[in-house]
Amino acid sequence: MKKILVSSSNKDVLNAVKNACMTYSDYFDPLYSPDTDETMSLMDYEIPEVKVLDFSSKDIDNMDPWFHNGGVIAIAEDPRQAQELEDMKNQNILIVQTLHSFISSFSRLLKVLWSNQHILFNRGMQESMGGLERGKFICDNDPLNARLYTSFLVNYLYCSNRIDVHGRYALQTTLQELLANAIEHGNCGISYIEKTQWIEKGGDMLDLVNERRNLAENKDKKVHISYTITKKMSTFTIKDEGQGFDWKKQIDDFQPNVLESHGRGIVLSM
């Protein structure tokens, strides 16, 4: 069982953690602390694998010693504070989320952490020994989950100084686009024309994806994400379980059009 130290005085944060941990009560044991002093005291004799640090709480200070052990889920009050936490470039930070994002997605995040604990909690060990790092994720057909996996990978590369700020933005955009394509067009079978018509009618793509991914023929399909990380180069492979398409012809036939709302994913990844 993994221990989660939750340092927050925000009732919404505490409720989000309690509800999620009830669902995964066989896997996670939460410890709650309302302020900095108590948190530091707990860490003197507890070794939590995961720490939820709520920097939006008034009683929580931004203290570097918290980042020395375990994986950190950092909660920021707003995007500005989230950017500040990300810029600290600490390898123990698994993900930085705004308060709203954390409350709405923590249960999903906890499931992702448990499913991939052998990767997330041991990351960096091979690199510190001078070797390469390899791993893989298996992602459900959920666009929100895809964002979490993207954040894990990009944040780790940035915090371990493999990429700079510009590289972080470029990789975030590219991985997110490719995962979205794998879910929408691959596993859910949504064609380019269908997507265009849906968007032109004012539809939300999340609604269409949720409709398609719950169909009997799609509900068990997965997206497979594998990676190899070295000090000089990182490679990523994304595979879906759809029917596939002629991607070379897609690139050859591509005509840039700033008015199009989508359709540039494959070219963007090149």
N, C-alpha and C positions, 0 to 999 in steps of 0.2 A: 504494500500500500504506500502511495506517495503522499507526503505531507505538503500542504499548501499553507504558507503563512500569508494571511491577509491583513495588510496594514491600511486601515481606512476607518473613518468615522462617518462615512456617507451611508445612510440606510439603504439607498437604492443599490449601491455596490454590494453591501453585505447581503441583501436579499437575493441578488443575482447569483452570488457565490453559493449561498445556502441552498437555493433551489437546484442549481446545477450539481452540487455535490450530493444532494439527495438522490439524483438520478444515477450518479456514478459512485455511490457510497461504498462499494466494494473495492474501489480503486484509489480514491482520494480522501484524505483525512484533513479537514481544514482547521487552522488555528487562527483566532481572531485577535487583533491588537488595534486599539483605537488611536494610538499616538506613537511618536518617535521613540520616546524613552522605553516604553513597554516593548516595542518591537526589538530594539537593540538588546534589551534584557533577555527576551525569548531566544534570540539568536546566539546567546552565550551557551545555551545548553540544547537547543534544537537545531537540527540540520535539515531544513525544508528543501525538497527538490525543486519546488516552485515557490516564488514569492510574487504576490499581487501587491504592488506598491501604488497607492492612490495619491498622486501628487496634487490632485485637485482638492484634497481635504485640508482644511486649515491647520489641523494638528499634526500634519505630516511634513517633515522637512526634507529637502533634497540633499541626502547625505550619501556620498560616494561609498562608504563602507558597506552599505546595503547590497552593492553590486558585486561583492567579492566572491560570493558562492551561490550556486544554484541558478536556475533559469528565472529571469525576471519578466513579468508582465507589467508594464508601466502604464498607469492611467493618467492622462493629461486632461486638464480642464477644457482646453480648446486646441485648435490646430497649431497656434503659435507655441504653446507650451510643449506640444507633441514634437514639434521641430527641434526645440531646445534639448529635449531628452534624447532624441535620435542623434543629435550632433555630439553628444557625449562619447559616442563610439565605444561603448562598453560591450564586449562580446557576450556577456551574460544576459543581455536584454534579448528576450525572444521576440517580443513585439511591443510596440507602443500604440495604444488606442486612446481615442478621445473618450470622455466619460459616456457619451451617448452610445458610441459603438460598443464599448465594453458591456454595458447593461443589456444591450439587445443581442449580443453575440457570444457571451461568455460560455454558455452551455455548449454551443457549437465548438468553440475554441478548446474547451476541456476535452471533448471527444477527439478532436484532432491531436491534442497532446498525448492522450492515452494511446491512441492508435499508432503513434510514431515516437513513443518515448525512447526507444532504443537509438533513435537518431538525434532527437532534440536534446536529450539530457547528456549525450556523450559527444556532441559536436565539438570539434576543435582538438580532440585528444590525438588524432592521427597527425594533424598539422603540427602540434607541439613536439611531436616525436620526429618531425622531418619528413613524414610521408604524405601521400595524397589522401584525400577524403572522398569516399564514395557513399552514396545512399540513394534511397528512393522513397517516394510517397505514393500512396494510392488514394486518389481523391474521388469522392462522390460527385454526382452531377449537380453540384450546388455552386453557383457563382460566388456566393459569399465564402464558402470554403476555399475556393480557388484563390481568393484575395488573401486569405490567411496563409496559405502555403507560399504564395508569392512574397508576402511580407517576411516570413521566416527566412527564406533563402536570401533575399536582397539585403535584409538587415544584417544577416551574418556576414555577408561579403563586405558590406560597408564597414561594419564595426571591426572586422579583422584586417582592414586596410587593403583589401583586394581591388576595390573600386572607389572612385571619388564621388563627389556629389553629382556630377553630370552622369557618371556611369550608373549611379543608383537610379536616377530618374529614367534613363534609357532602358535599363534592364527591367525595372518595375513595369514600364509601359509595355515592353515586348513580351515578357512572360505572361502578364495579365491578358494581353490580346490573344496569345496562342492558347492559353487555357480556356478562355472564353470561346474561341473557335472550336476547340476539342469538345466542349460541352454542347454548344449550340448546334454546330453543323455536323460534328462527328457523332456523338452518342445520342443526341436528341433528333438528328435528321432534319433540322430546319434548313431549308434551302436559302440561297441568296435572295431569290425572288420573294419567298415567304417573309423573310426578315424585312425586306424593303417595304412590302405592302403593309406589314404590321406597324412599322415605324411611321409610315405615311399616314396611317389612320390614327396616330397618336397613342399607340399601344406601348406599354412598358415591356421590354424584353424579358425582365424577370418573371412576369406573369406568363409569357409564352413558354419560357424554359421550364417553369414549374409545372405547367400543364403537360408538356411533352415528356419530361423526365419521370413523371409518375405513371406513364403508360406501361402496360405489362411488358412490352418488348424492350423498354429502355431502363426500367427502374433498377436493374442489377448491373448496368454497365458502369465502368469505372474509367477514370483518367489516370494514367501511370506517368509519374514524373521521376526521372532519374537524373543524377548529377555526379559529376566528377570535378573536384576542386583541388587545384594545386596553387603554389605561390605565384605562378606566372599566368595561368589560364584556367578558366572554368568552362565546362560544357554541360548543356542541359538537353535532355531528350524527353519529349512529351508525346505520348501515344494514347489515342482513344480507341474505342471498340466499335466504331462506326464502319461504314462501307468503304470509306476512303474516296479520294478523288485525284485527278491528274493535276498535281500542284505545279508541275513544270509548265503546263499549258496555261494555268492560271497566271503565272508570272509573265509569260510571253504575251498574253492577251491583255495584261493590265494597262489601263489608260488612266493616268492621274486625273482626278476630278475633285476639286475642293468642295463641290456642292454635294458630293455623295456623303451620306452619314455613316457608311461602313464599307467594308470590302478591301481594306488595305492591310489586313493582318499578316498575310503571307509575305508580302513585299517588305513590310516593316521589320520582319524578323531576319531578313537577309543581311 
